[in-house]
Amino acid sequence: MRSPFDLSGKVALVTGANTGIGQGIAVALAAAGADIAAAGRSAPTETQAAVEALGRKFVSIQADFGSTEPVVRVVEETLAALGGIDILVNNAGIIRRADSIDFSEDDWDAVMNTNLKTVFFLTQAVAKVMLASGGGKVINIASLLSFQGGIRVPSYTASKSGLAGLTKILANEWAAKGINVNAIAPGYFDTNNTEALRADEARNRSILERIPAGRWGQPGDIGGAAVFLASSASDYVHGVTLPVDGGWLAR
């Protein structure tokens, strides 16, 4: 009997898969059987090696998601290389930090364009492929700041709150058409985006004291949730933003 978590024969397009959470998700999906298209600004050399070591196909697509310009090309290159798109993971994102009183319009626009606008239009383009092929799975990478306000990251908080709302509206429109749209909200993970927090001794200590698990998350910790939401095990799960946070929101 085939496992409901088996992704054999599936193709996953993962954005921002060169390091961190995106890399962890890409490798986990490959371990479950999926072939991987990784789209982003930096060459995902380590991710490619890990995926190919699992015996899965891998294609790297250069794309800067700071605008919608690469959207159509990313979809076309994925289809040409791997023959379809069954799973989309919207992981690529950026963060800018400053007190809200001083936050610049340039930093606001850069974050909102990458984290929300391009995510919507890439999802729209991929959904057209999924609708034509009978369905698929969309996984948005949200944040604890989809639930909370945070400090010194106004555009990031706005974008991730918006992404949680976008997850719901797309689930409402597409659930009956065979597309599951859900999100994962990582807690505090050891990634490039949190380097400044981990380098601040007082802030690092206060964060660790708040996490019941007592540690920062590692990229591999996100893989199980991604495989679940990408697989038939989650066929009746729609519009959910699933925290993977070491218990942070339970405090």
C-alpha positions in Angstrom: 0.0 0.0 0.0 1.4 3.4 -1.0 2.1 5.8 1.8 -0.1 8.9 1.8 3.2 10.9 2.2 4.8 9.4 -0.9 5.6 12.1 -3.5 7.0 9.8 -6.1 6.4 11.2 -9.6 5.6 14.7 -8.4 7.4 17.9 -9.3 8.0 20.6 -6.8 8.9 24.2 -7.6 10.6 25.7 -4.5 11.7 29.4 -4.5 14.7 30.5 -2.4 16.0 27.0 -2.0 19.7 27.7 -1.9 20.0 27.8 1.9 18.0 27.7 5.1 14.3 26.8 5.3 14.0 26.6 1.5 16.8 24.1 1.3 15.4 22.0 4.1 12.0 21.9 2.4 13.5 21.0 -1.0 15.6 18.1 0.4 12.6 16.8 2.5 10.4 16.8 -0.6 13.1 15.0 -2.6 13.5 12.4 0.2 9.7 11.8 -0.2 10.1 11.2 -3.9 9.6 14.5 -5.6 11.8 16.0 -8.4 12.8 19.6 -7.6 13.0 22.9 -9.5 14.7 25.5 -7.4 14.3 29.2 -8.4 16.2 32.0 -6.9 19.0 34.6 -7.1 21.8 32.4 -5.9 23.0 29.1 -7.3 21.6 26.3 -5.0 24.7 24.2 -5.3 24.4 22.4 -1.9 20.7 21.8 -2.4 21.3 20.3 -5.8 23.9 17.9 -4.5 21.6 16.8 -1.6 18.6 16.3 -3.9 20.6 14.4 -6.6 22.2 12.2 -3.9 18.6 11.1 -3.1 18.2 10.0 -6.8 15.9 12.8 -7.7 16.0 15.2 -10.7 17.0 18.8 -10.0 16.9 21.9 -12.1 18.2 25.4 -11.1 16.4 28.5 -12.4 18.0 31.9 -11.9 15.3 34.4 -10.8 15.1 37.6 -8.8 11.7 37.7 -7.2 12.0 41.4 -6.3 9.7 41.9 -9.2 7.2 39.8 -11.2 9.4 39.9 -14.3 10.7 36.3 -13.9 7.3 34.7 -13.1 6.3 33.4 -16.6 9.9 32.3 -17.4 10.2 30.3 -14.1 7.0 28.4 -14.9 8.0 27.7 -18.5 11.5 26.5 -17.6 10.1 24.2 -14.9 7.6 22.7 -17.3 10.3 22.3 -20.0 12.8 20.6 -17.7 10.5 18.4 -15.5 7.2 18.2 -17.4 4.8 19.6 -14.8 4.3 21.4 -11.5 2.4 19.5 -8.8 3.8 21.4 -5.7 4.7 25.1 -5.3 6.6 26.3 -2.3 6.7 30.1 -2.0 9.7 30.4 0.3 11.7 33.3 -1.2 11.5 36.4 0.9 13.5 39.3 2.4 13.5 41.3 5.6 14.5 44.9 6.4 14.9 46.1 9.9 14.5 49.6 11.3 12.3 51.5 13.8 8.9 52.1 12.3 9.3 55.8 12.8 12.4 55.8 10.5 11.4 53.1 8.0 11.9 54.0 4.4 9.6 53.7 1.4 12.2 51.8 -0.5 12.5 49.2 2.2 8.8 48.9 2.4 8.4 48.4 -1.3 11.3 45.9 -1.6 9.8 43.6 1.1 6.2 43.9 0.0 7.1 43.2 -3.7 9.2 40.1 -2.9 7.1 38.7 0.0 3.6 39.3 -1.2 3.2 40.7 -4.7 5.4 38.3 -6.6 4.2 35.4 -4.5 0.6 36.1 -5.6 1.5 36.3 -9.3 3.7 33.3 -9.3 1.0 31.3 -7.5 -1.5 32.5 -10.1 0.7 31.4 -12.9 1.3 28.0 -11.4 -2.3 27.5 -10.5 -3.2 27.8 -14.1 -0.9 24.8 -14.8 -2.4 22.9 -11.8 -6.0 23.5 -12.9 -5.2 22.2 -16.4 -3.6 19.0 -14.9 -6.2 18.3 -12.2 -4.9 20.0 -9.1 -1.9 20.5 -6.9 -0.5 21.8 -3.6 0.6 25.3 -2.8 2.6 25.9 0.4 3.3 29.5 1.4 6.0 30.2 3.9 4.4 32.6 6.4 5.9 33.6 9.8 5.1 34.0 13.5 4.5 37.6 12.4 1.5 36.4 10.5 0.0 36.1 14.1 2.0 38.7 16.0 3.4 42.2 15.4 7.0 41.9 16.2 9.3 45.0 16.4 11.3 46.9 13.9 10.1 45.0 10.8 6.9 46.8 9.7 6.9 45.7 6.1 7.9 42.1 6.9 5.0 41.9 9.4 2.6 43.4 6.9 3.7 41.1 4.2 3.5 37.9 6.3 0.1 38.9 7.7 -1.0 39.5 4.1 0.3 36.1 3.1 -1.8 34.4 5.7 -4.8 36.2 4.3 -3.9 35.4 0.8 -3.6 31.7 1.8 -7.2 31.8 2.9 -8.7 33.5 -0.1 -6.9 31.3 -2.6 -8.1 28.2 -0.6 -11.6 29.5 -0.7 -11.5 29.9 -4.5 -9.5 26.8 -5.4 -10.3 24.1 -2.8 -13.2 22.7 -4.9 -11.0 22.7 -8.0 -8.3 20.4 -6.6 -5.8 22.8 -5.4 -4.8 22.9 -1.7 -3.4 26.2 -0.5 -1.9 26.2 2.9 1.0 27.9 4.7 3.7 27.1 7.2 4.7 29.7 9.8 8.2 29.0 11.0 9.3 30.1 14.4 12.7 31.4 15.1 15.0 29.4 12.8 18.8 29.5 12.4 18.9 31.1 9.0 20.3 34.2 7.2 17.2 36.2 8.1 17.8 35.8 11.8 21.5 36.3 11.9 21.2 39.8 13.4 19.0 38.5 16.2 21.3 35.6 17.0 24.3 38.0 17.1 22.6 40.2 19.6 23.3 38.5 22.9 20.4 40.0 24.9 17.9 39.4 22.1 19.1 35.9 21.5 18.7 35.0 25.2 15.2 36.5 25.4 14.1 34.6 22.4 15.4 31.3 23.7 13.8 31.8 27.0 10.4 32.2 25.3 10.7 29.0 23.2 9.5 25.9 25.1 11.7 23.6 23.0 14.7 25.6 24.3 16.5 26.0 20.9 16.4 27.8 17.6 14.8 25.7 14.8 17.0 24.1 12.2 16.1 23.9 8.5 15.5 20.2 8.7 12.8 20.8 11.4 10.4 22.2 8.7 10.6 19.3 6.3 7.9 17.1 7.8 5.3 19.8 7.8 6.1 20.5 4.1 5.9 16.9 3.1 2.5 16.6 4.9 1.1 19.7 3.1 2.5 18.6 -0.2 1.2 15.1 -0.1 -2.2 13.3 -0.3 -2.2 13.1 3.5 -3.4 16.7 3.5 -6.1 16.4 0.8 -8.8 17.8 3.1 -6.6 20.5 4.6 -7.3 24.0 3.1 -6.4 27.5 4.2 -4.4 26.6 7.2 -1.3 28.5 8.5 0.6 25.8 10.5 3.1 27.0 13.1 6.3 25.1 13.3 7.8 27.1 16.2 9.1 25.0 19.0 6.0 26.0 21.0 6.5 29.7 20.8 2.8 30.6 20.2 1.7 28.3 23.1 3.5 30.5 25.6 
